[in-house]
Amino acid sequence: GLASPVTWQPNSRHIYGVVNGGPGGGDGGDGSRVVLFERNGLTHGGFGLVSAAGDGGGGGGAPPPNVSSIAWSPDSEVLAIGLAGGPPSVQLWRRANWHWYLKREVRLLPPPDPNPGGGGGGGGAAAASPPRPCLAWDEAAPLRLRIAHGAGSLRALDFGLDVSVSSAGTAAVVDSTHVLLT
């Protein structure tokens, strides 16, 4: 079913939410899927998330990605998705002609271990879950993403969107681990 987080596209066109597992979740029904909701509440497309291992949501022994945060850039061009439940990462997605392209994935390093000796005498207590990335776009710089992660870790990443077509009319588009030529 529908899970949090949910985000409103800044150009006021759509609401985006996350569906975890079950029917409609991921490509094989066991992963997470980002779903577009129109103003009238009807769903209209979406895309399955790719796990940090690069598969389509849970195959190959990798756990399906767990969405911790989702945020649109102020110009409605890029959708950032914070993933936990495996190696923490942030994925940047862009839509063209109703196809979603994974443009970039930034893996986040785990915070330093506050007790490197491991002798905390926890009496078999379970290990703490890894921190979940929190995302916020900069209003003044539309392609600057701020990521809060770990114990006080804050990163600011600047991105650019460049389009280049060769003199022969060939264009390359990045989509996850693929380069598409037209």
Secondary structure, 3 states (H helix, E strand, C coil): CEEEEEEECCCCCCEEEEEECCCCCCCCCCCEEEEEECCCCCEEEEEECCCCCCCCCCHHHCCCCEEEEEEECCCCCCEEEEEECCCCEEEEEEEECCEEEEEEEEECCCCCCCCCCCCCCCCCCCCCCCCCCEEEECCCCCCEEEEEECCCEEEEEECCCCCCECCCCCEEEEECCEEEEC
